[in-house]
Amino acid sequence: MNISDKSPLNDLASLLSGLQEQTQSRAVAPAADSAAKPRQEDQVRISDRAKEFQKIHEAVSQAPDVRADKVAGLQEAIKAGTYNVKGQQVADKLISQTILDTIL
């Protein structure tokens, strides 16, 4: 059995101190160079795909959440007593939704 005074904690401590020293030295170096070099402006370029996504997002957000014409038609059918739902359709939707909820 080999016993040494090097533990993973000592290795970690030395690694962290090395990183801190590098960070401090980098923080001082740019300050000295900033007087010599003019600052460059940051630039952002938005891809065509991102622009297209933005347009689609705006179109969807402007669309109404409820289709008022469809809701009005269903309300009239319910009031008139002519709205009829087939049990098989309800069962199919319930089963398919349950399967989707289980998968996702």
C-alpha positions in Angstrom: 0.0 0.0 0.0 1.3 3.4 -1.0 0.5 6.3 1.3 1.3 9.8 0.3 0.5 13.3 1.5 -1.0 14.2 -1.9 -4.8 14.0 -1.7 -7.3 15.0 -4.3 -8.1 18.1 -2.1 -4.5 19.3 -2.3 -4.6 18.9 -6.1 -7.8 20.8 -6.3 -6.5 23.6 -4.1 -3.4 24.0 -6.2 -5.5 24.0 -9.4 -7.8 26.7 -8.0 -4.9 28.9 -6.8 -3.3 28.6 -10.3 -6.6 29.6 -11.9 -7.0 32.6 -9.6 -3.5 33.8 -10.4 -4.1 33.5 -14.2 -7.4 35.4 -13.8 -5.7 38.2 -11.9 -2.9 38.5 -14.3 -5.3 38.6 -17.3 -7.4 41.3 -15.5 -4.3 43.6 -15.2 -2.9 43.0 -18.7 -5.9 44.4 -20.7 -5.9 47.6 -18.7 -2.4 48.4 -19.8 -3.1 47.6 -23.5 -6.4 49.6 -23.6 -4.5 52.9 -23.9 -2.5 51.7 -26.8 -5.2 50.1 -28.9 -8.6 51.7 -29.9 -11.6 49.7 -28.7 -13.5 47.8 -31.3 -17.3 47.8 -31.2 -19.1 44.6 -30.6 -21.1 43.4 -33.5 -24.1 41.1 -33.7 -25.3 39.4 -36.9 -28.7 37.8 -37.0 -29.1 34.9 -39.4 -31.8 34.8 -42.0 -33.3 31.8 -40.3 -33.6 33.7 -37.0 -35.2 36.7 -38.8 -37.7 34.3 -40.4 -38.4 32.8 -37.0 -39.0 36.3 -35.6 -41.6 37.0 -38.3 -43.4 33.7 -37.7 -43.4 34.3 -33.9 -44.9 37.8 -34.4 -47.6 36.4 -36.7 -48.5 33.7 -34.3 -48.6 36.1 -31.3 -51.0 38.3 -33.2 -53.4 35.5 -34.1 -56.4 35.1 -31.7 -56.3 32.3 -29.2 -59.9 31.4 -29.8 -61.6 30.9 -33.1 -64.7 32.9 -32.3 -66.6 31.7 -35.4 -66.2 28.1 -34.5 -67.2 28.7 -30.8 -70.3 30.7 -31.9 -71.4 27.8 -34.2 -70.9 25.3 -31.4 -72.8 27.4 -28.9 -75.8 27.7 -31.3 -75.8 24.0 -31.9 -75.8 23.3 -28.2 -78.6 25.8 -27.5 -80.7 24.3 -30.4 -80.0 20.8 -29.2 -78.6 19.7 -32.5 -75.0 19.2 -31.2 -74.3 15.5 -31.2 -71.0 13.9 -30.2 -70.3 10.3 -31.0 -69.0 8.3 -28.1 -66.5 6.5 -30.3 -64.9 9.9 -31.2 -64.6 10.9 -27.5 -63.1 7.5 -26.6 -60.6 7.7 -29.4 -59.4 11.2 -28.4 -59.2 10.2 -24.7 -57.1 7.1 -25.6 -54.8 9.0 -28.0 -54.3 11.8 -25.5 -53.5 9.4 -22.7 -50.9 7.6 -24.9 -49.3 10.9 -25.9 -49.2 12.1 -22.3 -47.5 8.8 -21.4 -44.9 9.0 -24.2 -44.1 12.7 -23.7 
